[in-house]
Every structure is written in structure tokens, then in C-alpha cells.
Amino acid sequence: MRQLLLCTAAIGALILSSCTAISPPAADPATTPATTAAAATPKQTPAEFLAAAEKELSDFSNYAARVAWVNSTHITDDTDWLNARAGSEGTLLSVRLANATKQFEAAAMTPEQKRKMDILRAGIVMPAPSKGTPDQQKQVADELATITTDLQSTYGKGKIPLDPAKFDVAAVLKVLNASRSKEEPRDPKAPLTLEEASLLLAESRDPKILAAAWEGWHAISPVMKPDYQRMVEIGNEGARELGFKDVADMWLANYDMPSADMEKTVERLWTQVKPLYDDLHCYARGKLNARYGDAVQPKTGPIRADLLGNMWAQQWDNIDDIAAPPASDPGYDLTAVLKQKGYDEIRMVKTGEAFFTSLGLAPLPETFWQRSQITRPRDREVVCHASAWNVDNTEDLRIKMCTQINAEDFSTVHHELGHNFYQRAYKDRDFLFKNGANDGFHEAIGDFVALSITPEYLKQLGLIDKVPAASADIGLLMDRALEKVAFLPFAVKVDKWRWQVFRGETTPAQYNQAWVDLGRQYQGITPPVSRAADAFDPGAKFHIPGNTPYLRYFLSFILQFQFHKAACEQAGWTGPLHRCSIYGNKAVGAKFTKMLEMGASKPWPDALEAFTGTREIDGSALVSYFAPLQAWMKEQNKGQTCGW
């Protein structure tokens, strides 16, 4: 299962991203980025204030991203300390600038200036309050930064004891060693990493091992709960100072429409795609019941979460061996093919780069290959969560992955490079516009390109000799639906949970039960084991301790199909959407690049219209893409009691 995250060094590091903002230690506190100019004075015009603010943010960001990179790729107590200190400075800086925008509320401004003011005000992920003396402000900002750093580090250091009382150790080692070279068998006493636990959920079909791996990973997070509760208190106080009801209101204000309207948009889109998900859920549950029996997975009700091949049941493509339709074998296993063809991690990334250059975009800079973390280091703790970075907001592009040679990471590489090529496309924009049209755009770009990873594309690469017949299409669509359609309700659940927490609708005592309840409501899943009173299952998902707004991913999974449909129409494609690939189409690439170059300089409907011709996010392209599969599933589900 692909893990998603964007770390862009511009406002991404300071305002809109989950990456912790940090600044350089300074001998003289009066000269640190968090305490220098850019606070409005009565004599400043909006233009003067914004110019000073963007200069200050740019200077701060250039250093911030480098230290954030070091902390993510070399987790120690020292790098955690640096990250926490600098995060505090970044919070003070962003909150100070956001509060300074209030002085211009009645000022005459151009649309561009007003847009920049809105970005400064609404784009902070977790604001600290600015009341009290400077020392008091710093104390709260320090506390918030320490909390956010500790939450991420706790996640990054998470391990699962390989306890023989809970695991069939021999069976576990058999699965894990199958993915390693024979010369390097796994230490049987070492605890499980998240990657290994995820591999067990993907590969094992022993319900006891699956439950133990699921339960073991979710045991890393109860310690996070008090810090998370305190972070919410601080963030809400900071959001109210900025004129928002709470952090939920502030996050939802980032979409060029009132918060309530954006929430309604999410419900509209979910309503569009829910019938497709319901059919997939019914079909998958039937297959799991046939595989495991009533005692493990009943024929009715929710699905046991650990049976779906993914630690969070957010994408189900790892159970393709269970859910694959009969007589739909495409004739190849991409993971096996990549290994047979001698692909290594670098070649995986080079192949992803070649897709973008085939559209007419320039190759990645040489520094990308020198500075990226493409494989997991063996000598230190790192955050393996895949992410894309532009460290200096111009050409210092990087990815951070613990790449494995498999079909999943082949797609992930295309996704992450989509961020990098987008980052570079808008590098010449003003600092506050160096971002996606909205955060969903940034996530959608790489996945839109990955939709062109069709059998025809693989044949063009020489990975397969012939394109499978149309009879294999249902199988290919099923594999993609298990990845894409299964994800949609999970993406809604994550921020629904946080919105309720930020609004006080869910109290700390209810944190875990609310998470379980939303999983049942939206995903139709249930935990494999009973949950303790002190459980904090949300913390076992990176984006909760990592404090990354998740609505971007839901929007991206809608937008990518909308982009794909528009691109295929531009290419003159008349066949089924799932067989269309734009690989090598420079005319589509030219129009695509124009949208990318807009960055955040215009409201997102303008960017959407520039490429698709419409100003409304719409789920109909996704539904159309999977229409043949949905019709097939309805036939298979006849006689079943669907729903949960």
C-alpha cells in the first residue's frame, strides 16, 4: 500500500504542509528569522508588508527544509531537539504574520494581494496562540513544537515485539525472509518494523498473524494521546485568535470557498462515489468469507480490518489474490516482472522520471540523484513514509522513500515525482504562490500520471511482450478499484474524525470509539480485536501524529480521474478510459504544464478549468472509469446482503 505525503519547502514547510518548520540556531536571538521584520507597521502598504513577509518566509524556509530533511532521514534525540526548537520559531513566525494581516482588513488590495493575505491567515496547520508576553508566547510555541516533533518521532520509532506468545514466529520469518536475499536472513529476535508488519498483512493469510500484526502496530500509539489532546487545545486557541471557530474551520477555509460550503462539497462527492464503494465492499466481503469462513469473516456486516491487506484497511490491492475475478489474469505479475528485468531502486525512479520527460518536461537535476533517500539506510532511524521535497523552492528536488522492487512502489515513484515536477513548474511564482492550486491538486498530479501505467505503457517500456486481451480488463480494473475506490471512505474518515475532535464534538475519552465508529460508518470495517479503554488507534496512522490534513487525498482521488479523462480526450482517445495512456504525448504535456505553472496564484477552479474545461470537482469521471467493473460486480453480488 502506498503511503502518501508531500513535503514542499515553501509554504509547505511553514504553513500548509505537515513537515515541521525549522530555522537556524542563531548567536543573537534578535536576528533569528522568527523575530525579524515583516510585522506590519502603520506606514506599510499591503504591497510592502507582503514583500517583506515573503522575503522573510523564503529565507526561513530555505533553512527550515534542510533541518526537517535531516530530522526525517536521521532521527536522533539531537535532531528531534533541533526540529522542536526550529518548529517553535516557525510557529511564532507564521502566527505573527497571520495576525499582522488583520491590520489590512479594511485596506484596498488587488485580488492577488488579498489572496496572499488569505494564505497567510488560513494556511497554518496548527497555530499557537499569541497572547501574553513574548516569553509566554515562546513558551507555548515551544510546547507545541515539542509535542508535534515527539508525536512524529514516536511514530517513526515504532516497533512491534516479535512475541512467540502472539506470533507463530516460524511462519512470520518465512514470509519476511521470502522478501530478502538468501544471504541476509532476518534476525529472528528483532522487533518488527512497520514495513515488516505491513508485509505480513499483505502476504500472510493466517488470521492469527494478521490480528497480531494489526494489534501490535496499534499498540505504539496510546502514549501519544495526552500530547495529542494538548496539541488540539493549543491549536484551537490559536485558530480562534486568527478569527476561526477552531482548527477544523481554519483547515476547511483553504479551498477558496466558505468552510461550510467545502464540507458540503465533500459530502456531495462522497455521495457520487459511495454506490461504487458499496458494490466493492459487498464483493470483497463475499470473497473474504469464502476464503476464511464465517468464524473469521461473516457473510454480513462489516469487514474485519486486518483481512484487507493493509494496516489501516485504506487500500485493498494486496488481497488481489483473493478478490481477483476468475479468468482475468493479465498474464504478468508486475512485481515479478520488475525483478526479472533486473530493476533496482534507482532504475525504478529513472523510469518514473522518463514518463514526465516523455510529456516534454525537463529531466530532474543531478542533485536529485545525489541528495534523495531512495532506499532505507541500515545505520539509523528514518521516517520511511514516502514524501517529495523541494528544499530550496527552486531546483533542490528530492524524494524520501524506502523503495522496494514491487508494483506498489513502481506506482508510488510516479506519484512522488508528480510532486517534484509540480514543485519545479511553479518555482518562479511569488513565494506565497509556490504551492498547488489546492492541496488536492498536489496529490492528484502524480496519481493522474500513474493512471497511465497501463499494459500498453508497460509494453512500451519492454516490461511485457504483449498487451492482454480485453477479457483481462475486469481483473485490471478490480486491482485498481481495490487501491483507488477502497481508499475513498478512509480518506473521508480521517478528517471527519479530526473535525469532530477540533470542534469538541468528540472528547478525549471518546477519541478511539469515535475512530472505530467512523470506520464502521464510512468504510464498513471493524477492528480484529477488542479495543482497550486507553487505545488511540488514530495515532497508528502517520497523518494523525504527523498532523497532515487528509482531505487533500480524498480530493486527489477524485481529481486524478477528472484529469485523466480530460487528458485522454485531448489526446483523441476514444476507447475505455482504463486503457488510455498519455505516455509520450507532448501536446497533452504542454497543456498540463501550463496548469502546473499556475501554482497557487489563482483560485483552484481557474486551474481546474485550464486543464479540464470545467470549474467544478466532479466524481463522475471516476465512476465512468470503473463502470465496466461496477456492472460486473452487481452481477456477482446478486443474492448477497450488501451493506453493513
Salt bridges, closest charged atoms under 4 A:
GLU54 OE1 - LYS116 NZ 2.98
GLU56 OE2 - ARG96 NH2 2.71
ASP59 OD2 - LYS55 NZ 2.47
ASP77 OD1 - LYS157 NZ 3.95
ASP80 OD2 - LYS157 NZ 3.74
GLU89 OE2 - ARG85 NE 3.38
ASP118 OD2 - LYS114 NZ 3.17
ASP142 OD2 - LYS138 NZ 2.79
GLU143 OE2 - ARG230 NE 2.80
GLU184 OE1 - ARG378 NH2 3.24
GLU195 OE1 - ARG376 NH1 2.42
GLU196 OE2 - ARG186 NE 2.55
GLU233 OE1 - ARG230 NH1 3.31
ASP256 OD1 - ARG115 NH1 2.71
GLU263 OE1 - ARG503 NH2 2.76
GLU267 OE2 - LYS496 NZ 2.70
ASP278 OD2 - LYS274 NZ 2.85
ASP279 OD2 - LYS634 NZ 3.03
ASP306 OD1 - ARG304 NE 2.73
ASP321 OD1 - ARG205 NH2 2.78
ASP379 OD1 - ARG380 NH1 3.00
GLU381 OE1 - LYS159 NZ 3.37
GLU395 OE1 - ARG424 NH1 3.67
ASP396 OD2 - ARG66 NH1 3.73
ASP396 OD2 - ARG371 NH1 3.15
ASP396 OD2 - ARG398 NH2 2.95
ASP428 OD1 - LYS427 NZ 3.41
ASP430 OD2 - LYS116 NZ 2.65
ASP439 OD2 - ARG552 NE 3.60
GLU443 OE1 - HIS415 NE2 3.15
GLU443 OE1 - HIS419 NE2 3.27
ASP447 OD2 - ARG2 NH2 3.07
ASP447 OD1 - HIS415 ND1 2.95
ASP447 OD2 - LYS484 NZ 3.86
ASP473 OD2 - HIS578 NE2 2.93
ASP473 OD1 - ARG579 NH2 2.91
GLU483 OE2 - ARG2 NH1 3.15
GLU483 OE2 - LYS484 NZ 3.82
ASP495 OD1 - ARG498 NH2 2.77
ASP537 OD1 - ARG531 NH2 2.72
GLU569 OE2 - LYS565 NZ 2.74
ASP606 OD1 - ARG615 NH1 2.76
GLU609 OE1 - ARG615 NH1 2.94
GLU635 OE2 - LYS638 NZ 3.16
